[in-house]
């Protein structure tokens, strides 16, 4: 490492330690105003304000999504992207003064995945890099990708569909988690699809006059259960190649009336994008066959679809080494005790918060729409401890930790790791060259094509009715 890069990294460490308060406040303000996917108006505005105050040019309403944005500083190559997410989850409202499940408002959203920290840390890292670029006259462009609706795997496919992910040399990210690790991991491809069956009502005492949409949906479900045997199982014991479904909107909801409407909602996770596409087409054939045999009609509505993630060992190793330099979050005894009380409340082993960085390796991780980034540029993201183990994530305990000093320490660590990694990519051209070579090798001639239908517009009104109850 050159003396200049060492000096820049030291500057970034000091800058991050000296500029914590406003970003802690931003994370807490987002936590206090949790907003569901596509409704993150206040959350995105908080991050945009910070970026604009620090000289970033912000493109709002990116890809036709009112809560998406792309913020840029600098010019020319290299172009380094930093991810920001800020959507909450339904029903996870949680008091920040209780270590038991205590909703602020029953049924309201909450940050049970720590996205209030994820977005704030990404913005902090980008502003830190900007400060280094100005101070040391570094070339290049730093961009923040404000991505809504991650919990529904919607934001990044639409950014990709509209060409917003083109032209990057690398994209960096992170996620709050229960351990510390910076792998070159992959994740499954994903789809979410609804099948809307339409039949004909009839009185239950003469059902032969009707055509049951519920029968059709149940017949499709039975066909899918039989289909499971004939789908490649993936790579056990990893969570791979799974299909889940539920039946909704069944009506009329009286047992004495043949139902003329039923929606079957399926989600699938598959090791490769190709396997996911094949399974989706076969599930669609099950729906068509069920409709044909019950003399009903069916319409398919694709909600979301993402690729599997392309790992990049070169880029991940840069992140890993900078993570080792920064170190894991230094949790206090009081914070460890708070985490253990949350685990006690949940009836799970009281192990507390992770304190070590795990070995560098490959493997698989949970489904996320950040996989769309990985098809457009080398991509890497560390997992940084914020909440205790075995909580199942997406949980009130995670929401509680995301409001506390536990969350603040996690986001401060993330901001340092991302900032240090970004300036290393700017200063060490050979690293980006090797990351790009690996990227091209793993793609093996393939190129990114959004999996959403060409005429599919972003569902900007999604969750508006729910949020109107809780704002």
QUINORRA-V881185 format. One record per pair of residues at least 4 apart in sequence whose ideal C-beta (glycine too) atoms are under 7 Angstrom apart, sorted by the first residue. I is the first residue (numbers start at 1). GAP is how many residues later the second one is. D is the distance in Angstrom with one decimal. If there is no record, write none. Layout:
I:GAP:D  I:GAP:D
This chain:
1:4:5.2  1:5:5.6  2:4:6.9  3:4:6.4  4:4:6.4  5:4:6.3  5:419:6.5  5:422:4.7  6:4:6.5  7:4:6.4  8:4:6.5  8:124:5.3  8:128:5.6  8:415:5.2  8:419:7.0  9:4:6.5  9:411:5.2  9:414:6.7  10:4:6.5  11:4:6.0  11:121:6.0  11:124:6.8  12:4:6.2  12:116:5.4  12:120:5.8  12:404:6.9  12:407:4.7  12:408:5.8  12:411:6.6  13:4:6.6  13:403:6.2  14:4:6.1  15:4:5.9  15:113:5.3  15:116:5.8  16:112:5.8  16:396:6.5  16:399:5.5  16:400:4.9  16:403:6.7  20:4:5.7  20:392:6.1  21:4:6.3  22:4:6.5  23:4:6.5  23:97:5.2  23:101:4.4  24:4:6.3  24:384:5.1  25:4:6.2  26:4:6.5  26:20:5.3  26:21:6.9  26:24:6.1  26:94:4.8  27:4:6.3  27:89:4.9  27:90:5.3  27:93:4.0  27:380:6.8  27:384:6.0  28:4:6.2  28:375:6.7  29:4:6.4  29:17:5.7  30:13:4.7  30:16:5.8  30:56:5.8  30:86:3.9  30:89:6.9  30:90:6.8  31:80:5.1  31:85:4.2  31:371:6.0  31:372:5.0  33:9:4.9  33:10:6.7  34:54:3.4  34:75:4.1  34:76:5.3  34:77:5.4  35:4:4.8  35:5:4.4  35:6:6.8  35:7:6.4  35:8:5.3  35:52:6.6  35:53:5.8  35:74:6.7  35:432:6.3  36:51:6.4  36:52:6.0  36:54:6.2  36:73:5.4  36:427:4.0  36:430:6.1  36:431:5.8  37:50:4.7  37:111:6.3  37:112:3.6  37:114:5.4  37:115:4.8  37:117:6.5  37:425:6.3  37:426:5.9  38:27:7.0  38:29:6.4  38:110:5.8  38:111:5.1  38:421:6.4  38:422:5.8  38:424:4.3  38:425:5.9  39:424:4.9  39:425:6.0  39:428:4.5  40:4:5.1  40:27:4.3  40:46:5.2  40:47:5.3  40:108:5.2  41:4:6.3  41:26:5.9  42:4:6.6  43:43:4.0  44:4:6.0  44:23:4.6  44:25:6.2  44:42:6.1  44:102:5.8  44:104:7.0  45:4:6.3  46:4:7.0  47:4:6.4  47:37:6.0  47:39:6.6  47:72:5.5  47:76:5.0  47:99:6.4  48:4:6.1  48:10:5.3  48:12:7.0  48:21:5.7  49:4:6.2  50:4:6.6  50:73:5.4  51:5:4.0  51:7:5.7  51:20:4.3  51:72:6.1  51:93:6.3  52:4:6.2  52:6:5.7  54:73:4.7  54:76:6.3  55:18:6.0  55:75:6.6  56:15:4.1  56:16:6.3  56:17:4.9  57:14:6.9  57:15:5.3  58:11:5.5  58:13:4.5  59:10:6.3  59:11:4.6  60:9:5.2  61:4:6.8  61:5:5.5  61:7:7.0  62:6:4.0  62:7:5.5  62:8:5.0  62:97:6.5  62:102:5.7  63:5:5.8  63:95:4.5  63:96:5.0  63:98:6.8  63:99:4.0  63:101:5.5  63:395:6.7  64:98:7.0  64:393:6.6  64:394:5.1  65:83:5.7  65:90:6.7  65:93:6.0  65:393:4.8  65:395:6.3  66:394:5.8  67:81:4.3  68:78:5.6  68:79:6.4  68:80:5.3  68:87:6.2  68:91:6.8  69:77:3.7  70:73:6.1  70:75:6.0  70:76:6.8  70:94:6.2  71:72:6.7  71:73:4.3  71:75:7.0  72:69:5.9  72:71:4.8  73:57:4.7  73:69:5.2  74:59:5.8  74:66:5.5  74:67:4.3  74:68:5.8  75:66:5.9  76:63:5.9  76:64:6.2  76:65:6.4  77:63:6.0  77:92:6.6  78:62:4.7  78:91:4.0  78:347:6.3  78:348:6.0  78:354:5.8  79:61:6.7  79:62:4.6  79:64:6.4  79:88:5.8  79:89:5.2  79:90:5.2  80:60:6.6  80:62:5.5  80:89:6.4  80:90:5.6  80:92:6.8  80:342:5.0  80:345:5.8  80:346:6.7  81:62:4.9  81:64:5.4  81:87:4.7  81:90:3.9  81:91:7.0  82:40:4.8  82:43:5.8  82:44:4.9  82:60:7.0  82:62:5.3  82:90:5.3  82:336:6.1  83:39:5.7  83:62:5.4  83:64:6.3  83:88:6.6  83:90:4.0  83:287:6.4  83:290:7.0  84:34:7.0  84:35:4.1  84:38:4.0  84:39:5.9  84:60:5.4  84:61:6.5  84:62:5.0  84:63:6.6  85:30:4.7  85:33:4.9  85:34:5.5  85:62:5.5  85:65:4.6  86:29:5.3  86:30:6.7  86:33:4.0  87:28:5.8  87:61:5.8  87:62:5.7  87:63:5.9  87:64:5.4  88:21:4.1  88:22:5.9  88:23:5.1  88:27:6.8  89:20:6.2  89:21:6.4  89:23:4.8  89:24:6.1  89:62:5.9  89:305:5.8  90:19:5.6  90:376:6.9  91:16:5.8  92:17:6.4  92:18:3.2  92:20:3.8  92:304:5.9  92:307:5.0  93:10:4.3  93:11:4.8  93:12:5.2  93:15:3.8  93:16:6.6  93:17:4.6  94:8:6.6  94:9:6.4  94:10:6.9  94:16:5.0  94:302:4.7  94:305:4.0  94:306:5.2  95:7:4.2  95:9:5.6  96:304:6.6  96:307:3.8  96:308:6.7  98:4:4.0  99:239:5.9  99:242:4.4  99:243:5.6  99:246:6.6  99:301:6.7  100:245:5.2  101:244:7.0  101:295:4.7  103:5:6.8  104:4:6.6  105:365:6.3  108:362:4.3  109:361:6.6  110:289:4.2  111:4:6.0  111:5:4.6  111:288:5.3  111:291:4.8  112:282:5.0  112:283:5.4  112:284:6.6  112:286:4.7  112:287:4.4  113:38:6.9  113:280:6.5  113:281:5.9  113:285:6.6  114:4:6.1  114:62:3.4  114:272:5.6  114:284:6.3  114:288:4.5  114:293:6.5  115:4:6.1  115:35:7.0  116:4:6.5  116:286:5.8  117:4:5.9  117:59:5.4  117:269:6.8  117:285:5.9  117:290:5.0  117:293:6.1  117:294:4.1  118:4:6.5  118:56:6.8  118:57:6.3  118:58:6.5  119:4:6.4  120:4:6.2  120:291:5.8  121:4:6.2  121:53:6.4  121:290:3.9  121:293:4.1  121:294:4.6  122:4:6.5  122:22:6.2  122:296:6.9  123:4:6.4  123:21:6.1  124:4:6.3  124:291:4.1  125:4:6.5  125:290:4.4  125:293:3.8  125:294:4.4  125:297:6.9  126:4:6.4  126:16:5.3  126:18:4.8  127:4:6.6  128:4:6.7  128:287:6.6  128:291:4.2  129:4:6.2  129:13:5.0  129:290:5.3  129:293:4.8  129:294:6.1  130:4:6.5  130:12:6.0  131:4:6.1  132:4:5.7  132:6:6.4  132:291:5.6  133:5:4.3  133:9:7.0  138:288:5.3  139:287:7.0  140:286:5.0  142:280:6.8  145:14:6.8  147:8:4.0  147:9:5.4  147:12:6.5  148:7:4.5  149:5:3.9  149:6:4.4  150:5:5.9  150:218:6.8  150:219:5.8  152:152:5.9  153:37:5.5  153:39:6.9  153:151:4.4  153:153:5.1  153:216:4.0  154:4:6.5  154:150:5.3  155:4:6.4  155:214:6.4  156:4:6.2  156:213:4.2  156:214:6.4  156:216:4.0  156:217:6.6  157:4:6.1  157:147:6.5  157:148:6.7  157:149:5.9  157:212:6.2  157:215:5.7  157:293:5.7  157:294:6.7  157:295:5.3  158:4:6.4  158:300:5.0  159:5:4.2  159:6:5.6  160:5:4.9  160:212:4.7  160:216:6.7  160:288:6.4  160:290:4.8  161:289:3.9  161:291:5.7  165:207:6.6  165:208:6.5  165:211:4.1  166:210:6.5  168:208:6.2  168:209:3.9  169:208:6.3  169:263:5.4  170:145:5.9  170:207:5.6  170:208:4.8  170:255:5.5  170:262:6.3  170:265:6.2  171:202:4.5  171:206:5.1  171:208:4.8  172:208:6.3  172:246:5.0  172:249:5.8  172:250:6.1  173:197:5.8  173:206:7.0  173:208:3.7  174:207:5.4  174:208:5.2  174:210:5.9  174:240:4.2  174:243:6.9  174:244:6.2  175:206:6.2  175:208:5.6  176:208:6.2  176:210:3.7  176:226:6.9  176:231:6.9  176:234:5.2  177:206:3.9  177:207:6.5  177:208:6.5  177:209:6.7  178:176:6.3  178:207:6.3  178:209:5.8  178:210:6.3  178:211:4.5  178:213:6.8  179:175:4.7  179:179:6.0  179:204:6.2  179:206:5.9  180:148:4.5  180:174:5.6  180:176:6.6  180:177:4.5  180:178:6.2  180:203:6.8  180:204:5.9  180:205:5.1  181:176:7.0  181:177:4.4  181:201:6.8  181:202:4.9  182:134:5.9  182:137:4.6  182:138:4.0  182:141:4.9  182:178:6.8  182:200:3.9  183:133:6.2  183:177:6.9  183:178:5.8  183:179:6.3  183:180:5.8  184:127:4.2  184:128:6.1  184:129:4.1  184:132:3.8  184:178:5.4  185:126:5.9  185:177:6.1  185:178:4.9  185:179:5.9  185:180:4.6  186:122:6.0  186:123:4.7  186:125:5.1  186:178:5.6  187:121:6.5  187:122:4.4  187:177:6.2  187:178:5.1  187:179:6.4  187:180:5.4  187:181:5.9  187:184:5.7  188:52:6.0  188:81:4.1  188:82:5.6  188:83:5.9  188:120:5.8  188:179:5.2  189:81:5.0  189:83:6.2  189:84:4.4  189:87:3.8  189:117:6.2  189:118:5.5  189:119:4.3  190:78:6.9  190:79:5.5  190:86:7.0  190:115:6.9  190:116:4.7  190:177:4.8  191:76:6.8  191:77:5.1  191:85:5.7  191:89:5.3  191:113:6.8  191:114:4.5  192:75:4.8  192:111:4.0  192:112:4.4  193:73:5.3  193:87:6.6  193:107:6.3  193:108:6.8  193:109:5.2  193:110:6.1  194:69:5.4  194:71:5.0  194:107:4.4  194:109:6.3  195:25:6.6  195:68:6.9  195:69:4.5  195:92:4.5  195:103:5.5  195:105:5.7  196:67:5.2  196:102:6.7  196:103:4.7  196:105:6.5  197:16:3.9  197:19:4.5  197:20:5.3  197:64:7.0  197:65:4.9  197:94:6.4  197:99:5.3  197:101:5.1  198:15:5.9  198:62:6.5  198:63:6.1  198:98:6.1  198:99:4.6  199:11:6.7  199:12:3.9  199:13:5.4  199:14:3.9  199:17:6.8  199:61:4.6  199:97:4.2  200:10:5.1  200:11:4.4  200:60:5.5  201:9:5.6  201:51:6.6  201:56:5.7  201:57:5.4  201:59:4.5  202:4:6.1  202:5:5.5  202:7:3.9  202:8:2.9  202:56:4.4  203:53:6.9  203:54:6.9  204:51:6.7  204:52:3.8  204:53:6.2  204:54:6.9  207:51:5.2  210:48:3.2  211:83:6.2  211:84:5.0  211:85:5.2  212:4:6.8  212:46:5.1  212:47:5.9  212:82:6.4  213:4:6.5  213:46:5.4  213:47:5.6  213:48:5.2  213:49:4.1  213:83:5.5  214:4:6.2  214:36:5.5  214:45:4.5  214:48:4.7  215:4:6.1  215:79:5.0  216:4:6.5  216:46:7.0  216:74:4.6  216:75:5.3  216:78:4.3  216:80:4.5  216:82:6.8  217:4:6.5  217:30:5.3  217:45:4.3  217:47:4.4  218:4:6.5  219:4:6.5  219:71:3.9  219:74:6.5  219:75:6.4  220:4:6.4  220:44:5.8  220:66:4.8  220:67:4.8  220:70:4.0  221:4:6.6  221:24:6.2  221:43:6.7  222:4:6.7  223:4:6.2  223:63:3.8  223:66:6.5  223:67:6.4  224:19:6.3  224:21:6.9  224:59:5.8  224:62:5.4  227:4:6.3  227:55:5.9  227:59:6.4  228:15:6.8  231:10:6.2  231:48:5.8  232:9:6.5  232:43:6.2  233:8:5.7  234:4:6.7  234:6:2.9  234:7:3.7  234:37:4.6  235:5:5.6  235:36:6.3  238:126:4.5  239:30:6.9  240:29:6.9  240:31:5.0  241:28:6.9  241:29:5.0  241:30:6.1  241:34:6.6  242:26:7.0  242:27:5.0  243:23:6.5  243:25:4.9  244:23:5.2  245:19:6.0  245:20:6.3  245:21:4.5  246:19:5.4  247:15:5.9  247:17:5.6  248:15:4.8  248:17:5.9  249:12:6.0  249:13:6.5  249:14:4.2  250:9:5.3  250:12:4.6  251:8:5.8  251:10:5.1  252:5:4.6  252:7:6.3  266:17:5.9  268:8:6.0  268:11:5.5  268:12:6.6  269:98:5.4  270:5:4.0  270:6:3.9  270:9:6.0  271:4:5.8  271:37:6.4  272:4:7.0  272:36:5.3  273:4:6.4  273:34:4.6  273:35:5.3  274:4:6.4  275:4:6.3  276:4:6.3  277:4:6.6  278:4:6.5  279:4:6.2  280:4:6.3  281:4:6.6  282:4:6.8  283:4:6.8  284:4:6.5  284:16:5.9  285:4:6.1  286:4:6.3  287:4:6.4  287:11:5.0  287:13:6.9  288:4:6.3  288:10:6.4  289:4:6.3  290:4:6.2  291:5:4.9  291:6:6.0  291:7:4.1  302:150:6.8  302:151:6.2  302:154:7.0  305:146:3.7  305:147:6.0  306:63:4.9  306:65:5.3  306:66:5.9  306:145:6.9  307:64:5.1  307:65:6.3  307:68:5.4  307:144:6.9  308:63:6.0  309:62:3.8  309:65:4.7  310:64:4.1  310:65:6.0  310:132:5.2  310:133:6.7  311:5:7.0  311:51:6.4  312:4:6.0  312:66:4.2  312:67:6.1  312:68:5.9  312:123:5.7  312:126:5.6  312:127:6.0  313:4:6.1  313:125:6.4  314:117:6.7  314:120:4.7  314:121:4.3  314:124:5.2  315:4:6.7  315:63:4.5  315:64:7.0  315:65:4.1  315:120:4.6  316:4:6.1  316:64:4.3  317:4:6.3  317:43:6.7  318:4:6.5  318:103:5.3  318:106:5.7  318:113:6.0  319:4:6.1  319:61:4.7  319:63:5.5  319:98:6.4  319:102:5.0  320:4:6.6  320:40:4.8  321:4:6.7  322:4:6.3  322:95:5.2  322:98:4.2  322:99:4.9  322:102:7.0  323:34:5.9  323:59:5.4  323:94:5.0  324:33:6.2  325:95:6.8  326:87:5.8  326:90:4.5  326:91:5.2  326:94:6.9  328:26:7.0  328:27:6.0  328:28:6.5  328:29:5.5  328:57:6.2  328:85:6.8  329:55:6.8  329:56:5.8  329:80:3.9  329:81:5.3  329:84:5.0  330:79:6.8  331:4:4.3  331:5:5.7  331:22:4.8  331:24:6.8  331:75:6.6  331:78:6.5  333:4:6.4  334:4:6.5  335:4:6.5  335:18:6.6  335:70:6.2  335:71:5.2  336:4:6.4  336:16:4.3  336:17:5.8  337:4:6.5  338:4:6.8  339:4:6.6  339:13:4.9  339:14:4.8  339:49:4.1  339:67:6.9  340:4:6.2  340:10:4.1  340:12:5.1  341:4:6.4  342:4:6.6  342:46:6.1  342:55:4.2  342:58:6.4  343:5:5.0  343:6:6.7  343:7:4.8  343:8:6.9  343:45:5.1  344:6:5.6  346:45:6.6  346:51:6.3  348:42:4.7  349:41:6.8  351:37:6.5  351:38:5.3  352:36:5.9  353:32:5.6  353:35:5.7  353:53:6.8  354:31:4.1  354:35:7.0  370:11:6.7  373:4:6.7  373:6:4.5  374:5:4.1  375:73:4.1  376:72:5.4  378:57:4.0  378:58:6.5  378:61:4.7  382:35:5.8  384:26:5.1  384:29:5.4  384:30:5.2  385:25:6.3  386:15:5.6  386:16:6.7  386:20:5.9  386:21:5.5  386:24:3.7  387:4:5.8  387:10:6.2  387:11:4.6  387:14:4.1  387:19:7.0  391:4:4.9  391:6:4.8  391:7:5.8  393:5:5.7  394:4:6.9  396:4:6.4  397:4:6.6  398:4:6.2  400:4:6.8  401:5:4.5  401:6:5.7  402:5:4.4  403:4:6.4  405:4:6.2  406:4:6.6  407:4:6.3  408:4:6.2  409:4:6.4  410:4:6.4  411:4:6.3  412:4:6.7  413:4:6.3  414:4:6.1  415:4:6.0  416:4:6.1  417:4:6.2  418:4:6.2  419:4:6.7  420:4:6.4  421:4:6.6  422:4:6.6  423:4:6.0  424:4:5.4  424:7:6.5  425:6:5.9  425:7:5.5  429:4:6.3  430:4:6.3  431:4:6.3  432:4:6.2  433:4:6.5  434:4:6.5  435:4:6.2  436:4:6.4  437:4:6.4  438:4:6.2  439:4:6.4  452:4:4.7  463:4:5.7  464:4:6.4  467:4:5.7
